């Protein structure tokens, strides 16, 4: 029986619209995990071209890759620059439980 070949799934290969990217980031924001949010921004930035995103945000490409990885810990200013360059916005709404955790 032949072996099944697999490869890691890359979300950046599946974004086809700006709405896809916004929905992906929204899902990460709803999870509330800072590492997941940074990684989602990294996926979106890779889909749009990390080098161009880094240039437009005034950041180094390698440092941006590192900051937007699951292991990264970007400053909030970096997050806001990247979100702006990506053409996205953050929004706030009351939590469903009404309790801040």
Secondary structure, 3 states (H helix, E strand, C coil): CCCCCCCCCCHHHCCCCHHHHHHHHHHHHHHCCHHHHHHHHHHHHHHHCHHHHHHHHCCCHHHHHHHCCCCCCCCHHHHHHHHHHCCCCCCCCCCCCCCCC
